[in-house]
Amino acid sequence: MEAIWLKRESGNSSLALIFLGWAGAPGAAPAEALPPGCDCLCFYDYRTLASHALPQAAAYKHIALAAWSFGILAAEHAISGLSVETALAFNGTPRPVDDRLGIPRRAFQVTRRGLPRAGVSLFFERTFGGADKIPSGALPQRSLAELCSELDALHNLAQLPEPGRIAWSKAFVGKRDLIFPPENMRAYWGEKAAEIDTPHYPFANPDLLRRELSAWKLTNN
């Protein structure tokens, strides 16, 4: 698991953890959404879940989590022993490969089998809502073989029992999501689900995350 500090300032006692989705890259994280006085640690590339950076989070007094897509699954397995005050899920579930509660198994298998031949261009267009909507730096600088390996690792992780380590505060469901069926996300999250008018990528407009983190920040000072 790769990690990068998007913001780290001396004296800050609050930390936002951002877990990106499969094939994520730091440019996809909405760093501009961070409230003042809040550091940010971003995770991506889940071929393994080991990270030298995650233990450093324990030094913070207040921790918020924002996880997107397969990052929700990764966070469930990677976070252990951290006291997270608010946990926000975006366009995904902890059961990401599931006919009723995530991506239907056949759709996942078709995507995975087609990757070596078709590549990831169509996936990214569907994720971001068009090739012209992809933010600068949001695409991974990794080989196709590495992305396939990451997806295989996430698929294997999805077969394990759900850890239930995180008490998710709220889950946002993109009405235009073409990766995770919105009805499956609503079925998993129930009353925690809140619909947003986005494709699979939920951070094109960072105002939503900014509002959620700012509200959290106001209550922890």
Protein Blocks (a to p, Z undefined) as FASTA:
>chain_A
ZZddfbdcehiabdcdddddehiafklpcfklpcghiacdddehjlbacdfklmmmmmpm
bdcdddehjlmmmmmmmpghiacfbdcdehiafblbcfklmccfklmmmmmmmmmmnomm
lmmmmmnopaklpcghkaccbdfklmmmmmmmmmmmmmpcceklaccfbdcddfkbckbg
fklmmmmnmmmpccddddfblklpmmlmmmmmmmmmmmmZZ
